[in-house]
Amino acid sequence: MRVLVTGGAGFIGSHVAEYYARRDNEVVIYDNLSRARLLNCDDRNARHNWDYLGNFKNIRRVCEDVCNLAALEPHCRHADVIFHIAGQTAVTTSVQEPRPDFETNAMGTFNLLEAIRRSGERKTVVYCSTNKVYGDNVNDVELIEDAKRYTLTGQYKQGIPETFSVDHCKHTPYGCSKLTADLYMQEWARLYGHRIGVFRMSCIYGTRQFGFEDQGWVAWFVIAALKGRPITIYGDGKQVRDVLEVSDLVAAYDRFVMSDSPHGVFNTGGGVDNTLSLLELISMIEQKIGKPIPLKFMDWRPSDQKAYVSDIRKATTVLGWKPGVSPAAGVAKLFDWVKQNQALW
Ligand SMILES: NC(=O)c1ccc[n+]([C@@H]2O[C@H](COP(=O)([O-])OP(=O)(O)OC[C@H]3O[C@@H](n4cnc5c(N)ncnc54)[C@H](O)[C@@H]3O)[C@@H](O)[C@H]2O)c1
């Protein structure tokens, strides 16, 4: 297969690119290496995954922007399967600077869709959407509050399904730009017959994730704890997410690519069996490092969801997929990777 991975130098994109390269496919990664700049962070690791993928002979690296249609178009035309992963990823940054968020997430996606429409061929596309499309409607769901976590209960005990309302709520600019792209993806599948999997992902974590305070909390907590950096919790720390180790995510994508499923929206995460609260993750890391982690608490962030758990029953039924890596095993793997690569930070 000829595989195009936008955002291929990022965390998820680099794992997707490696997976298909190891299976002897021809892979192009298309990334403008803007993660650090977009997120206004001093991240000297922006090139780490890019350099790592340079070791694969069947991966071609293109340093370009998804906003540049002329540059993107030939790569879309050439590909059989496209993973559209490039994105501005931080909610906080989207609030401070909504325009670059819109340009990359909404316009960049529109460019990609126009490129495949104009190719005249039927393409298979995987799109990285997000649970943020449901905005803070999720906060109306009945919750149980315990000492260290919130738990969804009542009608949504099994998690949030794909049919959950996206209307009449706060989204943040990030939620809006990703929802725009999510809807355009669905429309291009219906109107022009492309085979598109829209994966509304909860919290993905794993190796090669350069998390920091505003994005990638699982990796950030591990990195901060190992490097002795201060950790601030926004809210009460009982926020819960279903967490999914990146290899399980790539397996879900591959199930879609290899299936004959025509089009689908899939809520994707660890599901009810793989959830973590911030405080639970802190306890897990404290056990590993053998000492307490000092925490500072601040106000809730805008539109933060107290508990979000994906109802993954559709993905399980349609794709025959389910998560295989427990939070304990996944966090241990991430912890070992950060420990072995401490010089990166
Ligand atoms: N990590 C998660 O938990 C999570 C959850 C839900 C959705 N997502 C979505 O998954 C995608 C990937 O997330 P990630 O965690 O791997 O983030 P990441 O920041 O590690 O990767 C994104 C990559 O896209 C590139 N990029 C950004 N703007 C670009 C542009 N205009 N042109 C070309 N490349 C550009 C960046 O340089 C970066 O390498 C994003 O679209 C994000 O919204 C991630």
The ligand as a Gaussian input file, in Angstrom:
#p B3LYP/6-31G(d) Opt

LIG

0 1
 N       -3.012000      12.442000      21.837000
 C       -4.286000      12.386000      22.166000
 O       -4.640000      11.954000      23.272000
 C       -5.358000      12.817000      21.196000
 C       -6.707000      12.711000      21.570000
 C       -7.684000      13.105000      20.678000
 C       -7.363000      13.565000      19.414000
 N       -6.043000      13.687000      19.073000
 C       -5.744000      14.163000      17.727000
 O       -4.754000      13.306000      17.166000
 C       -3.867000      14.034000      16.339000
 C       -2.419000      13.754000      16.710000
 O       -2.194000      14.037000      18.083000
 P       -0.757000      13.817000      18.726000
 O       -0.987000      13.603000      20.177000
 O        0.004000      12.812000      17.951000
 O       -0.147000      15.275000      18.550000
 P        1.318000      15.745000      18.046000
 O        1.377000      17.216000      18.302000
 O        2.368000      14.897000      18.664000
 O        1.270000      15.490000      16.479000
 C        0.705000      16.413000      15.578000
 C        1.698000      16.639000      14.456000
 O        1.073000      17.465000      13.474000
 C        2.059000      18.371000      12.997000
 N        1.365000      19.557000      12.464000
 C        0.689000      20.507000      13.155000
 N        0.211000      21.444000      12.317000
 C        0.577000      21.075000      11.070000
 C        0.376000      21.643000       9.794000
 N       -0.291000      22.794000       9.643000
 N        0.894000      21.003000       8.714000
 C        1.588000      19.851000       8.858000
 N        1.832000      19.267000      10.054000
 C        1.318000      19.870000      11.145000
 C        2.911000      18.725000      14.213000
 O        4.188000      19.215000      13.838000
 C        2.979000      17.370000      14.912000
 O        4.120000      16.639000      14.520000
 C       -4.275000      15.495000      16.438000
 O       -5.056000      15.803000      15.299000
 C       -5.121000      15.552000      17.700000
 O       -6.106000      16.542000      17.620000
 C       -5.038000      13.310000      19.927000

